[in-house]
């Protein structure tokens, strides 16, 4: 009788040990996934900040005006160059 109890207890002990090993393995695996996700989130935050900086730089009026002058050979509008169109036959 005592031998059967020892066998049952030993089996339960081995089962609990295996369950503990499995739980630790899953916890490590989940921790690694968490670390990867956090690293990816940090990288995406860096990219987002860089994109916001690029957007603010690219949209500045001075930069647009400089590109228009340099690449498109445009000049600023002056009153002397302005032409006003009026209808010939006003009704």
N, CA, C and O atoms as CSV, one atom per row, in Angstrom:
chain,resi,resn,atom,element,x,y,z
A,1,UNK,N,N,0.821,-1.182,0.000
A,1,UNK,CA,C,0.000,0.000,0.000
A,1,UNK,C,C,0.867,1.249,0.000
A,1,UNK,O,O,0.618,2.188,-0.756
A,2,UNK,N,N,1.868,1.254,0.836
A,2,UNK,CA,C,2.779,2.387,0.942
A,2,UNK,C,C,3.552,2.576,-0.346
A,2,UNK,O,O,3.869,3.702,-0.729
A,3,UNK,N,N,3.855,1.474,-1.015
A,3,UNK,CA,C,4.568,1.536,-2.286
A,3,UNK,C,C,3.724,2.187,-3.367
A,3,UNK,O,O,4.238,2.925,-4.208
A,4,UNK,N,N,2.411,1.910,-3.341
A,4,UNK,CA,C,1.518,2.512,-4.322
A,4,UNK,C,C,1.404,4.015,-4.100
A,4,UNK,O,O,1.377,4.792,-5.053
A,5,UNK,N,N,1.337,4.412,-2.843
A,5,UNK,CA,C,1.237,5.845,-2.522
A,5,UNK,C,C,2.514,6.565,-2.958
A,5,UNK,O,O,2.473,7.659,-3.520
A,6,UNK,N,N,3.651,5.914,-2.680
A,6,UNK,CA,C,4.931,6.509,-3.104
A,6,UNK,C,C,4.995,6.637,-4.626
A,6,UNK,O,O,5.493,7.635,-5.149
A,7,UNK,N,N,4.489,5.623,-5.333
A,7,UNK,CA,C,4.487,5.650,-6.795
A,7,UNK,C,C,3.578,6.765,-7.314
A,7,UNK,O,O,3.943,7.481,-8.247
A,8,UNK,N,N,2.414,6.911,-6.719
A,8,UNK,CA,C,1.481,7.978,-7.124
A,8,UNK,C,C,2.092,9.343,-6.832
A,8,UNK,O,O,2.036,10.249,-7.664
A,9,UNK,N,N,2.672,9.482,-5.656
A,9,UNK,CA,C,3.292,10.766,-5.290
A,9,UNK,C,C,4.488,11.078,-6.192
A,9,UNK,O,O,4.695,12.227,-6.583
A,10,UNK,N,N,5.268,10.052,-6.518
A,10,UNK,CA,C,6.408,10.260,-7.410
A,10,UNK,C,C,5.931,10.657,-8.799
A,10,UNK,O,O,6.526,11.524,-9.438
A,11,UNK,N,N,4.858,10.024,-9.267
A,11,UNK,CA,C,4.288,10.371,-10.574
A,11,UNK,C,C,3.777,11.802,-10.567
A,11,UNK,O,O,4.004,12.545,-11.522
A,12,UNK,N,N,3.084,12.200,-9.496
A,12,UNK,CA,C,2.594,13.577,-9.379
A,12,UNK,C,C,3.751,14.574,-9.326
A,12,UNK,O,O,3.673,15.659,-9.902
A,13,UNK,N,N,4.814,14.198,-8.636
A,13,UNK,CA,C,5.975,15.066,-8.535
A,13,UNK,C,C,6.632,15.266,-9.902
A,13,UNK,O,O,7.005,16.381,-10.266
A,14,UNK,N,N,6.769,14.171,-10.651
A,14,UNK,CA,C,7.346,14.262,-11.998
A,14,UNK,C,C,6.429,15.102,-12.899
A,14,UNK,O,O,6.909,15.926,-13.678
A,15,UNK,N,N,5.122,14.893,-12.790
A,15,UNK,CA,C,4.150,15.674,-13.580
A,15,UNK,C,C,4.234,17.151,-13.256
A,15,UNK,O,O,4.208,17.994,-14.152
A,16,UNK,N,N,4.336,17.464,-11.966
A,16,UNK,CA,C,4.459,18.873,-11.562
A,16,UNK,C,C,5.768,19.461,-12.063
A,16,UNK,O,O,5.799,20.610,-12.503
A,17,UNK,N,N,6.834,18.702,-12.004
A,17,UNK,CA,C,8.133,19.169,-12.502
A,17,UNK,C,C,8.079,19.458,-13.999
A,17,UNK,O,O,8.558,20.492,-14.464
A,18,UNK,N,N,7.480,18.516,-14.751
A,18,UNK,CA,C,7.346,18.736,-16.189
A,18,UNK,C,C,6.461,19.944,-16.494
A,18,UNK,O,O,6.736,20.714,-17.414
A,19,UNK,N,N,5.410,20.094,-15.717
A,19,UNK,CA,C,4.523,21.254,-15.889
A,19,UNK,C,C,5.274,22.551,-15.608
A,19,UNK,O,O,5.081,23.545,-16.308
A,20,UNK,N,N,6.127,22.546,-14.591
A,20,UNK,CA,C,6.931,23.721,-14.252
A,20,UNK,C,C,7.912,24.045,-15.374
A,20,UNK,O,O,8.067,25.207,-15.748
A,21,UNK,N,N,8.568,23.031,-15.908
A,21,UNK,CA,C,9.509,23.240,-17.012
A,21,UNK,C,C,8.783,23.799,-18.222
A,21,UNK,O,O,9.283,24.716,-18.873
A,22,UNK,N,N,7.615,23.262,-18.532
A,22,UNK,CA,C,6.826,23.754,-19.658
A,22,UNK,C,C,6.401,25.209,-19.440
A,22,UNK,O,O,6.473,26.019,-20.364
A,23,UNK,N,N,5.964,25.541,-18.234
A,23,UNK,CA,C,5.542,26.910,-17.929
A,23,UNK,C,C,6.715,27.882,-18.057
A,23,UNK,O,O,6.553,28.985,-18.578
A,24,UNK,N,N,7.889,27.479,-17.587
A,24,UNK,CA,C,9.065,28.346,-17.712
A,24,UNK,C,C,9.458,28.529,-19.171
A,24,UNK,O,O,9.848,29.623,-19.579
A,25,UNK,N,N,9.356,27.463,-19.956
A,25,UNK,CA,C,9.675,27.554,-21.389
A,25,UNK,C,C,8.717,28.529,-22.076
A,25,UNK,O,O,9.146,29.378,-22.856
A,26,UNK,N,N,7.427,28.406,-21.787
A,26,UNK,CA,C,6.448,29.304,-22.397
A,26,UNK,C,C,6.669,30.746,-21.940
A,26,UNK,O,O,6.538,31.676,-22.736
A,27,UNK,N,N,7.001,30.932,-20.669
A,27,UNK,CA,C,7.259,32.274,-20.160
A,27,UNK,C,C,8.466,32.893,-20.859
A,27,UNK,O,O,8.426,34.068,-21.223
A,28,UNK,N,N,9.525,32.132,-21.051
A,28,UNK,CA,C,10.700,32.632,-21.766
A,28,UNK,C,C,10.359,32.974,-23.209
A,28,UNK,O,O,10.771,34.007,-23.735
A,29,UNK,N,N,9.598,32.084,-23.837
A,29,UNK,CA,C,9.197,32.309,-25.222
A,29,UNK,C,C,8.358,33.594,-25.340
A,29,UNK,O,O,8.587,34.396,-26.245
A,30,UNK,N,N,7.407,33.788,-24.451
A,30,UNK,CA,C,6.578,34.994,-24.458
A,30,UNK,C,C,7.400,36.241,-24.147
A,30,UNK,O,O,7.156,37.305,-24.715
A,31,UNK,N,N,8.375,36.112,-23.245
A,31,UNK,CA,C,9.235,37.246,-22.922
A,31,UNK,C,C,10.063,37.661,-24.129
A,31,UNK,O,O,10.245,38.851,-24.384
A,32,UNK,N,N,10.568,36.671,-24.877
A,32,UNK,CA,C,11.336,36.979,-26.090
A,32,UNK,C,C,10.441,37.684,-27.112
A,32,UNK,O,O,10.871,38.652,-27.739
A,33,UNK,N,N,9.214,37.217,-27.285
A,33,UNK,CA,C,8.279,37.871,-28.201
A,33,UNK,C,C,7.976,39.295,-27.744
A,33,UNK,O,O,7.881,40.210,-28.561
A,34,UNK,N,N,7.826,39.475,-26.437
A,34,UNK,CA,C,7.587,40.814,-25.896
A,34,UNK,C,C,8.754,41.742,-26.184
A,34,UNK,O,O,8.551,42.884,-26.595
A,35,UNK,N,N,9.957,41.269,-25.976
A,35,UNK,CA,C,11.153,42.065,-26.254
A,35,UNK,C,C,11.221,42.448,-27.730
A,35,UNK,O,O,11.551,43.587,-28.062
A,36,UNK,N,N,10.913,41.511,-28.606
A,36,UNK,CA,C,10.910,41.807,-30.043
A,36,UNK,C,C,9.863,42.865,-30.374
A,36,UNK,O,O,10.137,43.796,-31.132
A,37,UNK,N,N,8.673,42.724,-29.812
A,37,UNK,CA,C,7.600,43.685,-30.076
A,37,UNK,C,C,7.970,45.071,-29.549
A,37,UNK,O,O,7.702,46.076,-30.208
A,38,UNK,N,N,8.576,45.132,-28.377
A,38,UNK,CA,C,8.995,46.423,-27.827
A,38,UNK,C,C,10.096,47.048,-28.672
A,38,UNK,O,O,10.115,48.261,-28.878
A,39,UNK,N,N,11.001,46.226,-29.153
A,39,UNK,CA,C,12.070,46.726,-30.020
A,39,UNK,C,C,11.487,47.258,-31.323
A,39,UNK,O,O,11.893,48.315,-31.807
A,40,UNK,N,N,10.547,46.534,-31.881
A,40,UNK,CA,C,9.901,46.985,-33.108
A,40,UNK,C,C,9.121,48.276,-32.853
A,40,UNK,O,O,9.116,49.169,-33.701
A,41,UNK,N,N,8.466,48.384,-31.707
A,41,UNK,CA,C,7.728,49.601,-31.372
A,41,UNK,C,C,8.679,50.792,-31.248
A,41,UNK,O,O,8.362,51.890,-31.705
A,42,UNK,N,N,9.845,50.577,-30.629
A,42,UNK,CA,C,10.832,51.661,-30.527
A,42,UNK,C,C,11.315,52.070,-31.908
A,42,UNK,O,O,11.470,53.259,-32.186
A,43,UNK,N,N,11.556,51.089,-32.779
A,43,UNK,CA,C,12.008,51.397,-34.141
A,43,UNK,C,C,10.943,52.161,-34.903
A,43,UNK,O,O,11.256,53.106,-35.627
A,44,UNK,N,N,9.685,51.762,-34.749
A,44,UNK,CA,C,8.599,52.474,-35.419
A,44,UNK,C,C,8.444,53.890,-34.880
A,44,UNK,O,O,8.127,54.805,-35.639
A,45,UNK,N,N,8.662,54.084,-33.579
A,45,UNK,CA,C,8.618,55.430,-33.007
A,45,UNK,C,C,9.715,56.310,-33.600
A,45,UNK,O,O,9.489,57.485,-33.890
A,46,UNK,N,N,10.893,55.740,-33.774
A,46,UNK,CA,C,12.005,56.490,-34.371
A,46,UNK,C,C,11.669,56.859,-35.808
A,46,UNK,O,O,11.886,57.996,-36.228
A,47,UNK,N,N,11.138,55.898,-36.564
A,47,UNK,CA,C,10.767,56.174,-37.955
A,47,UNK,C,C,9.674,57.234,-38.025
A,47,UNK,O,O,9.712,58.109,-38.890
A,48,UNK,N,N,8.699,57.161,-37.118
A,48,UNK,CA,C,7.599,58.129,-37.092
A,48,UNK,C,C,8.141,59.532,-36.814
A,48,UNK,O,O,7.742,60.494,-37.471
A,49,UNK,N,N,9.028,59.648,-35.865
A,49,UNK,CA,C,9.619,60.949,-35.558
A,49,UNK,C,C,10.398,61.480,-36.751
A,49,UNK,O,O,10.338,62.672,-37.052
A,50,UNK,N,N,11.134,60.600,-37.435
A,50,UNK,CA,C,11.893,61.016,-38.620
A,50,UNK,C,C,10.951,61.461,-39.731
A,50,UNK,O,O,11.223,62.451,-40.411
A,51,UNK,N,N,9.853,60.748,-39.923
A,51,UNK,CA,C,8.883,61.136,-40.951
A,51,UNK,C,C,8.225,62.470,-40.626
A,51,UNK,O,O,7.989,63.279,-41.524
A,52,UNK,N,N,7.928,62.706,-39.361
A,52,UNK,CA,C,7.350,63.988,-38.975
A,52,UNK,C,C,8.341,65.120,-39.225
A,52,UNK,O,O,7.960,66.194,-39.689
A,53,UNK,N,N,9.608,64.876,-38.917
A,53,UNK,CA,C,10.634,65.882,-39.169
A,53,UNK,C,C,10.770,66.144,-40.662
A,53,UNK,O,O,10.854,67.296,-41.089
A,54,UNK,N,N,10.792,65.080,-41.454
A,54,UNK,CA,C,10.870,65.234,-42.905
A,54,UNK,C,C,9.673,66.007,-43.444
A,54,UNK,O,O,9.827,66.872,-44.306
A,55,UNK,N,N,8.496,65.701,-42.946
A,55,UNK,CA,C,7.294,66.379,-43.414
A,55,UNK,C,C,7.331,67.860,-43.077
A,55,UNK,O,O,6.964,68.695,-43.903
A,56,UNK,N,N,7.767,68.188,-41.884
A,56,UNK,CA,C,7.825,69.607,-41.515
A,56,UNK,C,C,8.888,70.335,-42.324
A,56,UNK,O,O,8.715,71.505,-42.666
A,57,UNK,N,N,9.990,69.651,-42.633
A,57,UNK,CA,C,11.052,70.271,-43.427
A,57,UNK,C,C,10.610,70.454,-44.873
A,57,UNK,O,O,10.827,71.510,-45.469
A,58,UNK,N,N,9.990,69.418,-45.434
A,58,UNK,CA,C,9.600,69.481,-46.837
A,58,UNK,C,C,8.462,70.463,-47.085
A,58,UNK,O,O,8.333,70.983,-48.193
A,59,UNK,N,N,7.653,70.723,-46.096
A,59,UNK,CA,C,6.500,71.591,-46.287
A,59,UNK,C,C,6.744,73.054,-45.978
A,59,UNK,O,O,5.820,73.858,-46.091
A,60,UNK,N,N,7.940,73.424,-45.597
A,60,UNK,CA,C,8.205,74.815,-45.241
A,60,UNK,C,C,8.183,75.694,-46.484
A,60,UNK,O,O,8.686,75.323,-47.545
A,61,UNK,N,N,7.587,76.866,-46.322
A,61,UNK,CA,C,7.421,77.800,-47.433
A,61,UNK,C,C,8.765,78.190,-48.043
A,61,UNK,O,O,8.885,78.259,-49.266
A,62,UNK,N,N,9.758,78.440,-47.230
A,62,UNK,CA,C,11.062,78.867,-47.739
A,62,UNK,C,C,11.682,77.788,-48.621
A,62,UNK,O,O,12.295,78.100,-49.642
A,63,UNK,N,N,11.532,76.543,-48.241
A,63,UNK,CA,C,12.100,75.458,-49.044
A,63,UNK,C,C,11.368,75.339,-50.370
A,63,UNK,O,O,11.995,75.158,-51.414
A,64,UNK,N,N,10.051,75.439,-50.335
A,64,UNK,CA,C,9.272,75.358,-51.570
A,64,UNK,C,C,9.647,76.507,-52.503
A,64,UNK,O,O,9.821,76.309,-53.705
A,65,UNK,N,N,9.770,77.700,-51.944
A,65,UNK,CA,C,10.140,78.862,-52.759
A,65,UNK,C,C,11.540,78.692,-53.345
A,65,UNK,O,O,11.772,79.040,-54.502
A,66,UNK,N,N,12.467,78.162,-52.562
A,66,UNK,CA,C,13.836,77.975,-53.039
A,66,UNK,C,C,13.882,76.948,-54.174
A,66,UNK,O,O,14.606,77.145,-55.150
A,67,UNK,N,N,13.128,75.869,-54.060
A,67,UNK,CA,C,13.080,74.869,-55.123
A,67,UNK,C,C,12.418,75.450,-56.372
A,67,UNK,O,O,12.859,75.184,-57.490
A,68,UNK,N,N,11.372,76.236,-56.185
A,68,UNK,CA,C,10.706,76.858,-57.337
A,68,UNK,C,C,11.661,77.785,-58.076
A,68,UNK,O,O,11.672,77.805,-59.307
A,69,UNK,N,N,12.449,78.541,-57.356
A,69,UNK,CA,C,13.414,79.439,-58.011
A,69,UNK,C,C,14.536,78.654,-58.684
A,69,UNK,O,O,14.891,78.933,-59.829
A,70,UNK,N,N,15.085,77.687,-57.983
A,70,UNK,CA,C,16.250,76.964,-58.481
A,70,UNK,C,C,15.899,75.990,-59.603
A,70,UNK,O,O,16.509,76.030,-60.672
A,71,UNK,N,N,14.925,75.121,-59.369
A,71,UNK,CA,C,14.634,74.055,-60.316
A,71,UNK,C,C,13.684,74.472,-61.436
A,71,UNK,O,O,13.805,74.000,-62.566
A,72,UNK,N,N,12.749,75.349,-61.123
A,72,UNK,CA,C,11.735,75.727,-62.108
A,72,UNK,C,C,11.963,77.114,-62.694
A,72,UNK,O,O,11.197,77.578,-63.539
A,73,UNK,N,N,13.031,77.773,-62.234
A,73,UNK,CA,C,13.360,79.133,-62.697
A,73,UNK,C,C,12.188,80.092,-62.544
A,73,UNK,O,O,11.939,80.921,-63.420
A,74,UNK,N,N,11.489,79.983,-61.462
A,74,UNK,CA,C,10.357,80.872,-61.190
A,74,UNK,C,C,10.860,82.097,-60.436
A,74,UNK,O,O,11.849,82.029,-59.706
A,75,UNK,N,N,10.173,83.208,-60.621
A,75,UNK,CA,C,10.516,84.440,-59.917
A,75,UNK,C,C,9.298,84.890,-59.129
A,75,UNK,O,O,8.170,84.531,-59.465
A,76,UNK,N,N,9.521,85.676,-58.081
A,76,UNK,CA,C,8.382,86.124,-57.279
A,76,UNK,C,C,7.474,87.054,-58.080
A,76,UNK,O,O,7.925,87.765,-58.978
A,77,UNK,N,N,6.226,87.034,-57.748
A,77,UNK,CA,C,5.241,87.877,-58.406
A,77,UNK,C,C,5.379,89.309,-57.898
A,77,UNK,O,O,5.433,89.550,-56.692
A,78,UNK,N,N,5.436,90.262,-58.840
A,78,UNK,CA,C,5.509,91.678,-58.475
A,78,UNK,C,C,4.344,92.401,-59.127
A,78,UNK,O,O,3.726,91.890,-60.060
A,79,UNK,N,N,4.055,93.579,-58.635
A,79,UNK,CA,C,2.946,94.367,-59.190
A,79,UNK,C,C,3.218,94.746,-60.640
A,79,UNK,O,O,2.283,94.833,-61.435
A,80,UNK,N,N,4.477,94.973,-61.000
A,80,UNK,CA,C,4.819,95.360,-62.364
A,80,UNK,C,C,4.577,94.206,-63.346
A,80,UNK,O,O,4.339,94.450,-64.529
A,81,UNK,N,N,4.633,92.985,-62.886
A,81,UNK,CA,C,4.456,91.830,-63.767
A,81,UNK,C,C,3.028,91.314,-63.773
A,81,UNK,O,O,2.721,90.385,-64.519
A,82,UNK,N,N,2.157,91.880,-62.974
A,82,UNK,CA,C,0.787,91.406,-62.865
A,82,UNK,C,C,-0.052,91.942,-64.008
A,82,UNK,O,O,-0.024,93.138,-64.298
A,83,UNK,N,N,-0.790,91.069,-64.651
A,83,UNK,CA,C,-1.707,91.480,-65.713
A,83,UNK,C,C,-3.123,91.222,-65.225
A,83,UNK,O,O,-3.440,90.133,-64.745
A,84,UNK,N,N,-3.961,92.227,-65.352
A,84,UNK,CA,C,-5.358,92.106,-64.952
A,84,UNK,C,C,-6.208,91.952,-66.197
A,84,UNK,O,O,-6.072,92.738,-67.135
A,85,UNK,N,N,-7.054,90.989,-66.225
A,85,UNK,CA,C,-7.933,90.744,-67.351
A,85,UNK,C,C,-9.309,91.282,-67.019
A,85,UNK,O,O,-9.865,91.010,-65.955
A,86,UNK,N,N,-9.840,92.044,-67.944
A,86,UNK,CA,C,-11.198,92.556,-67.772
A,86,UNK,C,C,-12.016,92.136,-68.981
A,86,UNK,O,O,-11.487,92.043,-70.089
A,87,UNK,N,N,-13.268,91.889,-68.782
A,87,UNK,CA,C,-14.102,91.509,-69.924
A,87,UNK,C,C,-14.271,92.698,-70.865
A,87,UNK,O,O,-14.473,93.830,-70.426
A,88,UNK,N,N,-14.188,92.428,-72.143
A,88,UNK,CA,C,-14.313,93.509,-73.128
A,88,UNK,C,C,-15.744,94.015,-73.221
A,88,UNK,O,O,-15.976,95.208,-73.414
A,89,UNK,N,N,-16.675,93.129,-73.088
A,89,UNK,CA,C,-18.084,93.503,-73.181
A,89,UNK,C,C,-18.754,93.261,-71.841
A,89,UNK,O,O,-19.331,92.197,-71.618
A,90,UNK,N,N,-18.685,94.231,-70.955
A,90,UNK,CA,C,-19.299,94.094,-69.652
A,90,UNK,C,C,-20.795,94.222,-69.786
A,90,UNK,O,O,-21.259,95.147,-70.452
A,91,UNK,N,N,-21.560,93.359,-69.199
A,91,UNK,CA,C,-23.026,93.401,-69.298
A,91,UNK,C,C,-23.639,93.904,-68.038
A,91,UNK,O,O,-24.862,94.004,-67.943
